[in-house]
Amino acid sequence: MASVKPVHSLVASVMDGVATPELLVSGGQSPHTHSLAPSDAAALSRADLVVWVGPALEAFLTRPMANLVDADARLRLSEADGVRLLETRTSGVWDGGHGHDHSGDGGGHAHGEGKRPPADRTDPHIWLDPANAKAVVRAVAQRLQALEPANADAYAANAAATRKRIDAVDAEVRERIAPVRDVPYAVFHDAYHYFERRYRLNAVGSITLSPERRPSARRLQAIRETVGERGAACIFREPQFAPQLVRTVAEGTDVRVGVLDPLGAAIAPGPDLYPKLMRGLATSLRRCLGGKAAD
């Protein structure tokens, strides 16, 4: 079982031709606001392996993973070898160019293996850096090989093929996004730090730090001022959340409204979701920042 669609896609790619993993958070649901159903708890208790990012993303899984899932059947990707973590940004206004936290308190720094941020300050959207996605594939393959030695060769071959696909998508995204890399923009919530850092984009801020909490009027005014002062071309909403806040910030300005989806809500689950997700983000950014609005 895998927790969210991008993680499920990477796991499914490693398992292709052997078996199909179950998906816990399906459709257009967000892990930030998801609640565990009784049927989910039963499925977790039966799973041979549960792959999740960690409490920073799937807070609803923290207690069930401890109580329902045997320790050998848990794979927490935020602790996997080779996964490079970023700290969450603690303000909604960032320095341009790399999306650094404007508050100057150290938020947004990268941490390599052996030097990881505290769990409560970890940005959990790790799959949006293709280097992390490759590390995830490696960790999943190693755990599956240990669980099922009879299929070890198949898992190894699938993992190698998946890493090559990720490299190809990475190059494609980089090329697609290059013409608009320096154009400033804002997002609904701080879900794209890894993507911004990887492709050196010019994100200037987010409307909310935590999508499960409504931002204050002061916060909305601050991001609205930032959007104007920094000349943001677009504000991006997300399909998992109502668009009213984004439209409120954009109202009365020349800022276009686009759509970014870090989870692949409209993409069918499976091995192809991850590359489609990454291409979709690049296409949405290229379209809106290049002058075409989605809304």
N, C-alpha and C positions, 0 to 999 in steps of 0.2 A: 504494500500500500504506500502511495505517495501523497503528500499533503495537498499541494497546489499544482495547477496545470503545468507551469514551466518545469518544475521538478519532476512531475509525472512524465513529461515528454522525454526528458533525459534518461530517466529510468526505463521507460518503454523502449527507447532506442537501444539501450544496452541489452534488454531482454528480448529484442525482436527475433521472432522465429522460435523462441523457447517457451515463453509464457507472456501474459498480459497483466501488468500491475493494476490494482484498483486505485481509483482517484477519490480522495476524501472531500475536498472542496471543489465542487463542480460548477458548471455554468458560469454565470456572471457574478457569483458571490465573491466577497472579499474576505480573506483570512482575518483581517483586522476586526471584523464585526461578526464573524461566524460563531455559531453555537453548535455544540456537539449533540447530535440526536442519539437516542438509545440504540438505534441500529448501527450508528457509527461506532459506538463504544463496543458493541458486540463484534463488529468486523475487526477493530483494532486488537481485541483480545485473541482473535484467531490468526492474525497475520504472522507469517514467517519473518517478515522484515517490514518495518515502518520507516520510511525516509521522510525527514522533515528538516526545515531550516533551523528552527530553534524558537525559544519563547518570544523573541523580539518580533517575530512574524506571526506564529501560530500560538498565541497566548492561551487559547482555549485547549491546547493539547498538553500543556505543561503537567497538569495533575494526572490526566489519563496515561500519559507516557510513563509516568512513575509508578502508577498503580495497576495498569492493565497490561502493559507491554514488558516482556522479559528483557533484561538488560542486553542480552545478546541479539535481540531482535530490533534494536533501535539504532538508527544511523542519523546523527545530528550533523547536518552539513556545515553549519557555522564552525564546527570543530574539526572538520576534515582537513587532512594534510593538503597544503597547496592552495587552499581558499584564502584569498587576501581580503581582509575585512576593512570597511570604513566605519568610522564613528558617525552616529546621527548628527546632523547639524542642529544646533540649539537655538537658532533664530531663523526667521523666514526671509531674511535679506542676505544675499550672498555676493561676494566679490565676483566680478565677471571673469570669463576665460576658462576657469576650471570648476566653478560652482562652489568655491570655498565659503565657509561660514563667515558672514560679515561681523559677527559678534566678537571675533578674535580670541575665543576661549579654547581653541584647539579642536573644535568640532570639525569633522570632515577629514581628519588625517587617516592615511592608509596604514594598515598594520599587516605585516607579513606573518608567516608561520613562526610561532614562538613568542609573538608580541601582539596580543589580541586585546581589543577594547573590552570593557566590562559588558556583560550580557545586556544590561539595561541601556547601553549606549551604542549597541551594534546596529548598523543599518542592515536590515535583513534581506534586501532585494539583490542578493549576491549573484543570481543568474544573469543579470544584465551586463556583466563583464564576461565576455567569452572566455577569458583565461580562467575565471572561476568555474564556468560551465564545464570546461575540460577537466578541472580538478574534481568536480562533482562526478563526472563520468568515470574517472579513474577510481574514486572512492567507492562508488556503487558497484563497479565491476569487481573490485577486490573483495567486497563483502559478499556478493553473490557467488563468486568462485569458492569462497570459504564455506558457504551454506550448501552449495550444490557442485561438488567437484566433478561430477559426471558431465556438467555443462560448462566447465571452466574454459575450454577452448572456444566455444561459441560466444561466451561473454567477452573474452579477450578480443576476438575478432570484431564483434559488434562495437566494443569500446573504441578500438582503433579507427574503425570507419566513422563513428560518431565524432571523434575528435577532428578528423579530416573535414567533415561537414561543417563543424563549428568554425574551423579556420577559413573555409570558403565563404561562409556567411559573414564572418568578421571583415574580410576584405571587401565584400560586396557592400556592407553597411558603411564602411569607411569611405568608399568611393561615392556612394549615393548621397551621403550627408556632407561631403566636403564643400560644396558651393554655398552652404548656409551655416557653416560651422561658427562663424563669428556673429551671427545675427542674435540679438538678445531676446529672451523669452522668459515666461514664468509658467509654473505648473500648479495643479491643484494641491497635490501633497508631495512630500519629499521622498519620492520613490525611485528617482532616476540618477542618483548620485554616481553609481557605478558606470552607467551608460555615459553620463556627462564626462566623467574622468577619463574613460577609455577613449572617447572620440573628441575630447577637448572642446566641448560645447560651451556656449555662453548663456547658461541659465542664471537668472538674476534673483530668483526667490520662489517661494511657494505660499499659497494661500493659507494652508494649515500644516502643522507639524504632525498631528495625529488625526487621521480622517474620521475616527470615531468620536472626536470632540469638535463641536462647532467653534470656529474662531470668533474672537471678540470683535466688536465694532472698531476698536482701536487697531486691532491686527489687520482688518480689512482695509482700513484707511492707510495704514503703513505700506501694505503691498501695492495698493492703488497708486500711492505717491512714487514708490520705487519703479513701478511699471512706466509711469510718465517720465520720471527723471532719467531713467536708463534707456528710454526709447525702445521698450520691448515691442516687438512686432506681433507677438501672439501670446495668448494664455491658453494652456491646454487643460481640458477637463478629462475625466475618466468615466468610462461606462458603468463602473461599479457604484458610482455615487451621483446623486442628483446634481444637475448643472447650475442650479440657481446661484450659488456663491460665485462661480466663475463669471456668470453673466452680470452679477452685481458689480464685480470689480471692473469688468470691461465696459459697462454701460456709460455712454456719453464720451467714449474715447474712440480713437481710430484703431485700437488693438483688435486683431482678429482672434476668433475662438477656434481652436482645433481640438482634436481628440488624441490622447495617448493612452495606451492600454498595456500596463506592465504584466498582466496575467494572461492575456489571450482569451478574453471572455467570449468572443465570437468565433474562435477557432476550434475546430473539432479536436478533442484530446488524442494524443498519440505521438509517435516519433517525429512527425512533421511539424508539430506545433511550435517547437522552439525556433527553428529557422524562420517560420512564418511570422512569429512574434517579433523577432529582431528586425526582419525586413519591414514589417508593418510600422514599427517605431520610426525607422529611418524614413520611410515614405511619408508618414504623417508630418514629421518635422520638416522634411524637404518641401512638402506641399504648402503648409501654412507659412513657414518662414520665407518661402519663395513668393508668397503673395496670394495664395488661395486659401480661403477659410472653409472649414468643414461645416460650420453652423451658420 
